[in-house]
Amino acid sequence: MSAMMGARLDLAPFLLSPSPSPSRPSPALRLRTSSPAAAAARTRSLAPRAAAAATAVSAKPAAAAPLSADRSVVRLGLPSKGRMAELTLSLLKSCQLSVRQINPRQYTADIPQVPNLEVWFQRPTDIVRKLCSGDLDLGIVGYDIISEYAQGNDDLVIIHDALDFGHCRLSLAVPKEGIFDSVNTLEDLLNMPQWSEERPMRVVTGFGYMGMADAIVDLVSSGTTLRENNLKEIEGGVILESQATLVASKKSLNRREGVLEISHEMLERLEAHLTASGKIMVTANMRGNSAEEVAERVLSQTSLCGLQGPTISPVYCTQDGNVAVDYYAINVVVPQKSLYKSIQQLRSIGGSGVLVSKLTYIFDEETPRWRKLLSELGM
């Protein structure tokens, strides 16, 4: 999995080791599984979500299956419902990869711009399982789902690790009040005097069978659910950062005709669109004696440096029947949030007639993600 997705926090070393204390030696803290009956007798339920999560059993990693040779069509798995599905379709449409679903009751569709590609609408967990089993070749799914349901399966490879939607984090949370009132960091939590070998700290999560607990580990997006249940995140308690990713089966990439080429096209479109997102093209005219003189003035302004630098070209006009150059046109790409500052800086160095254009794509050199993928495939 990509290291760019965020730092992982392994609680085990903290919970299995003695916690230092300036006043007294602290007993070892352990993360252990409690049966629901025994745990209920010793502690209280923190929130409805925590209680519900206590009965959940984490799924075992799906085993990799041999590549199915009885089909030639390439299959792409997309989320079937909810906000994740809406944002996925919206992103693909922005990349000129609109999904066409003739019958909304069917779970299959196509993308007219990409021949030989079949779309399957699936639950996110099923996307990962079917990638592992060979029923799907490509998929768009959250990194958290990949981490949970594909753990231990080295056939999956992430093609794009940051599609910039579906953001959430797997985080540790405790009650806001009571003995946790002054607990704001992981260190505070581990150093609480309540924990001992006989009474270790218990953590409940929907990602494993844990019983009732003193703290919970859950996916957090806006934090509203935690606040509604009088819970709070603690500093240093983020275990995993997640967002939508484009993932593929290595076997399919290596052996099924068309998968590598379709992956390349999707990656190029996604990368170019995401690079352009939040950026705009600013064009202005400026008087000057030469392009170099104008470039020097533009580069003196911090907001006008562009991707590699400004593009400056002469603006031709006629004077007394002769072709002359009095103005130079400046093209520069700037962050949308810096638009007004950029216009002010252009005016301060003599810019006028400013035009602003929205960007859809910025195609650069071959994306590093593609080179990384080829390296992982041994190509």
C-alpha positions in Angstrom: 0.0 0.0 0.0 1.2 3.5 -0.6 3.0 5.3 2.2 1.4 8.6 1.0 -1.9 7.7 2.4 -0.9 8.7 5.9 0.9 7.5 9.0 -0.3 4.3 10.6 -0.4 4.2 14.4 0.1 0.7 16.0 -1.4 0.9 19.5 0.0 -2.5 20.5 3.5 -1.3 21.5 2.0 1.4 23.7 -0.7 -0.9 25.2 1.7 -3.8 25.9 4.5 -1.7 27.4 4.7 0.0 30.8 3.7 3.6 30.7 6.2 6.0 32.3 4.9 8.1 35.2 6.9 10.8 37.1 5.2 9.8 40.4 4.9 6.1 40.4 5.7 3.1 38.2 2.7 2.3 35.9 1.6 -1.3 35.4 1.6 -2.6 31.9 -1.4 -1.7 29.7 -2.8 -4.4 27.5 -5.3 -4.4 24.6 -7.3 -7.5 25.1 -10.5 -9.0 23.9 -13.4 -9.1 26.4 -16.5 -11.2 26.1 -19.6 -9.1 26.0 -21.0 -10.4 29.3 -17.8 -10.0 31.2 -17.1 -6.6 29.7 -20.6 -5.3 30.4 -20.2 -6.2 34.1 -17.1 -4.1 34.4 -17.8 -1.1 32.2 -20.5 1.0 30.6 -21.5 1.5 27.0 -20.0 4.7 25.6 -22.2 5.2 22.6 -24.7 3.4 20.4 -22.1 3.0 17.7 -19.6 1.5 20.1 -22.1 -1.0 21.4 -23.1 -2.0 17.9 -19.5 -2.4 16.9 -18.9 -4.8 19.8 -20.8 -7.5 17.9 -19.0 -7.0 14.6 -16.5 -9.6 13.4 -13.8 -8.4 11.0 -13.6 -10.2 7.7 -10.7 -12.4 6.8 -8.5 -11.3 3.9 -9.8 -12.6 0.6 -7.6 -15.2 -1.0 -6.2 -14.5 -4.4 -7.7 -16.6 -7.2 -6.3 -17.6 -10.6 -7.0 -15.3 -13.5 -10.3 -16.1 -15.2 -9.6 -16.9 -18.8 -13.1 -17.1 -20.0 -13.7 -13.4 -20.7 -12.0 -10.8 -22.7 -13.8 -7.7 -21.5 -12.1 -5.5 -18.8 -14.2 -5.0 -15.6 -14.1 -1.8 -13.5 -15.8 -1.9 -10.1 -17.5 1.3 -8.8 -19.4 2.0 -5.5 -23.1 1.3 -6.0 -24.7 3.6 -3.5 -24.3 6.7 -1.3 -22.1 9.7 -1.4 -19.0 7.7 -2.5 -20.9 6.5 -5.6 -22.0 10.1 -6.5 -18.5 11.5 -6.1 -17.0 8.7 -8.1 -19.4 9.2 -11.1 -18.8 13.0 -10.8 -15.0 12.7 -11.0 -15.2 10.3 -14.0 -17.6 12.7 -15.8 -15.1 15.5 -15.2 -12.4 13.4 -16.8 -14.6 12.8 -19.9 -15.3 9.2 -18.7 -19.0 9.4 -18.2 -20.6 6.2 -17.1 -23.6 5.1 -19.2 -26.2 3.0 -17.4 -29.1 2.2 -19.7 -31.2 0.5 -17.0 -30.8 2.0 -13.5 -31.8 -1.3 -12.0 -28.9 -3.2 -13.6 -25.6 -3.4 -11.8 -23.6 -3.1 -15.1 -22.9 -0.2 -17.3 -20.2 1.1 -19.7 -18.0 4.1 -20.5 -18.5 4.9 -24.2 -15.1 6.6 -24.5 -13.3 3.4 -23.4 -14.2 0.4 -25.6 -14.1 -3.1 -24.1 -14.6 -1.7 -20.5 -17.5 -3.0 -18.5 -18.6 -1.2 -15.2 -19.9 -3.2 -12.3 -21.7 -1.4 -9.5 -20.8 -3.1 -6.2 -20.6 -2.5 -2.5 -17.1 -1.3 -1.6 -16.2 -4.4 0.3 -17.3 -6.5 -2.7 -15.1 -4.5 -5.0 -12.1 -5.5 -3.0 -13.2 -9.2 -2.7 -13.9 -9.4 -6.5 -10.5 -7.9 -7.3 -8.9 -10.5 -5.2 -11.0 -13.3 -6.7 -10.4 -12.2 -10.3 -14.0 -11.2 -11.1 -12.9 -7.5 -11.4 -9.7 -6.0 -12.9 -9.9 -2.4 -11.7 -11.8 -0.6 -9.0 -12.3 2.7 -7.2 -12.7 2.3 -3.5 -11.6 3.9 -0.2 -8.1 3.1 1.1 -9.6 2.1 4.4 -11.6 -0.7 2.7 -8.5 -2.0 0.9 -6.5 -1.9 4.2 -9.2 -4.0 6.0 -10.4 -6.5 3.4 -7.3 -7.0 1.3 -4.8 -7.3 4.1 -2.2 -10.0 3.3 -3.1 -10.1 -0.4 -0.2 -8.9 -2.5 -2.0 -9.2 -5.8 -3.6 -5.8 -5.4 -1.8 -2.7 -6.5 -2.8 0.9 -6.0 -2.6 2.9 -9.3 -3.7 6.3 -7.9 -3.6 6.8 -4.2 -5.3 10.2 -3.8 -8.4 10.9 -5.9 -9.3 13.7 -3.5 -12.7 12.6 -2.3 -14.1 10.2 0.3 -11.7 11.5 3.0 -11.9 9.9 6.4 -9.6 8.6 9.1 -9.5 5.7 11.4 -9.1 7.3 14.8 -9.1 6.7 18.5 -11.8 8.5 20.5 -12.8 8.7 24.2 -15.7 10.3 26.2 -15.5 14.0 26.7 -16.4 13.9 30.3 -15.7 11.9 33.5 -12.3 10.4 34.0 -11.4 11.4 30.4 -12.2 15.1 30.9 -8.5 16.2 30.8 -7.4 13.5 28.3 -6.5 15.1 25.0 -3.5 13.1 23.7 -2.5 9.5 23.3 0.1 10.0 26.0 -2.5 11.3 28.4 -4.6 8.2 27.7 -1.8 5.7 28.2 -0.7 7.4 31.5 -4.1 7.3 33.2 -3.7 5.6 36.6 -6.9 3.5 36.1 -5.1 0.9 33.8 -3.3 -2.1 35.3 -2.6 -5.7 34.5 -5.8 -6.7 36.2 -7.8 -3.8 34.6 -6.2 -3.0 31.2 -7.6 -0.3 28.9 -10.1 -1.8 26.5 -10.6 -0.5 23.0 -13.8 -1.4 21.0 -13.9 -1.3 17.2 -16.1 -2.5 14.4 -12.9 -3.8 12.8 -12.6 -6.7 15.2 -14.5 -8.5 18.0 -13.6 -6.5 21.2 -16.5 -6.2 23.6 -17.4 -3.1 25.6 -14.5 -0.7 26.1 -13.0 2.5 27.6 -12.2 3.9 24.1 -13.3 3.3 20.5 -11.5 3.1 17.2 -13.8 4.2 14.3 -13.8 5.9 10.9 -14.2 9.7 11.3 -15.1 12.1 8.5 -16.5 15.3 9.8 -16.6 14.2 13.5 -20.3 14.9 13.8 -21.2 11.3 15.0 -18.5 11.5 17.7 -19.8 14.8 19.0 -23.4 13.5 19.0 -22.3 10.7 21.2 -20.3 12.9 23.5 -17.0 11.5 22.3 -13.8 13.2 21.2 -10.7 12.4 19.2 -7.3 12.6 20.9 -4.1 14.0 19.5 -1.8 11.2 18.2 -4.7 8.8 17.9 -5.1 8.7 14.1 -4.3 5.1 12.9 -5.0 5.5 9.2 -5.8 8.3 6.8 -8.0 7.4 3.9 -9.5 8.6 0.6 -10.7 7.2 -2.7 -8.1 5.2 -4.7 -7.9 3.5 -8.1 -6.8 0.0 -7.5 -6.1 -3.0 -9.8 -5.3 -6.7 -9.8 -1.6 -7.4 -10.7 -2.6 -10.6 -12.4 -5.0 -8.7 -14.7 -2.5 -5.9 -15.4 0.1 -8.5 -16.4 -2.0 -11.0 -18.2 -5.4 -9.7 -19.3 -5.4 -7.9 -22.7 -6.4 -4.2 -22.4 -6.2 -3.8 -18.7 -2.8 -2.1 -18.7 -3.8 0.2 -21.5 -7.1 1.2 -19.9 -5.3 1.7 -16.6 -2.9 4.1 -18.3 -5.6 6.1 -19.9 -7.6 6.4 -16.7 -4.5 7.4 -14.7 -3.5 10.0 -17.3 -7.0 11.6 -17.3 -7.4 11.5 -13.5 -3.9 12.9 -12.9 -4.3 15.7 -15.4 -7.8 16.7 -14.0 -6.7 16.6 -10.4 -3.6 18.6 -11.2 -5.8 21.2 -12.8 -8.3 21.2 -10.0 -8.2 24.5 -8.0 -6.0 26.2 -10.6 -6.8 28.9 -13.2 -5.1 30.5 -16.2 -4.5 34.2 -15.9 -3.7 36.2 -19.1 -2.8 39.9 -19.1 -1.1 42.5 -21.4 1.9 44.5 -20.2 4.0 47.2 -21.8 7.7 46.5 -22.1 10.8 46.9 -24.2 11.5 43.1 -24.5 10.1 39.8 -23.3 13.1 39.4 -21.0 12.3 42.8 -19.3 8.6 41.8 -18.8 9.6 38.3 -17.5 11.9 39.9 -14.9 9.0 42.0 -13.6 6.6 39.1 -13.5 9.1 36.8 -11.7 9.6 39.4 -9.0 6.0 38.7 -7.8 5.6 35.6 -5.6 2.1 34.7 -7.0 3.0 34.8 -10.7 5.6 32.1 -11.1 3.2 29.6 -12.6 3.9 25.8 -13.0 7.5 26.3 -14.4 7.3 30.0 -15.0 5.2 32.6 -17.0 4.7 32.3 -20.8 5.4 35.7 -22.4 4.8 36.4 -26.1 4.7 39.6 -28.2 1.4 41.4 -29.0 1.7 42.8 -32.6 0.0 46.0 -33.7 0.5 48.5 -36.5 1.9 51.9 -36.0 2.2 54.3 -39.0 1.7 51.4 -41.3 4.5 49.3 -39.7 4.2 46.2 -37.5 5.3 47.1 -34.0 5.4 45.5 -30.5 4.4 47.7 -27.5 2.8 45.0 -25.4 3.5 41.5 -24.3 0.9 38.9 -23.4 1.5 37.0 -20.1 0.0 33.6 -19.4 0.4 32.2 -15.9 -1.3 29.3 -14.0 -2.1 30.3 -10.4 -4.1 28.7 -7.5 -7.7 29.8 -7.6 -7.5 30.8 -4.0 -4.7 33.3 -4.9 -6.6 34.9 -7.8 -7.2 38.3 -6.4 -3.7 38.5 -5.0 -2.3 37.6 -8.4 -4.4 40.3 -10.2 -3.2 42.9 -7.7 0.4 41.9 -8.3 -0.1 42.0 -12.1 -1.5 45.5 -11.8 1.4 46.6 -9.6 3.8 45.8 -12.4 1.8 47.3 -15.2 -0.6 44.5 -16.3 -4.0 45.3 -17.8 -6.8 43.6 -19.7 -6.7 40.6 -17.3 -8.5 37.4 -18.5 -9.3 34.4 -16.3 -9.9 30.9 -17.6 -10.8 27.7 -15.8 -8.6 24.7 -16.4 -9.9 21.2 -17.0 -6.6 19.3 -17.5 -2.9 19.9 -17.0 -1.0 17.1 -18.8 2.6 17.1 -17.7 5.4 14.6 -18.4 4.8 11.0 -17.8 3.3 10.7 -14.3 5.5 9.3 -11.6 2.6 7.1 -10.6 2.7 5.3 -14.0 6.5 4.7 -13.7 6.0 3.4 -10.2 3.3 1.0 -11.4 5.4 -0.3 -14.2 8.2 -0.9 -11.7 5.9 -2.8 -9.4 4.9 -5.0 -12.3 8.5 -5.6 -13.3 8.2 -3.9 -16.6 
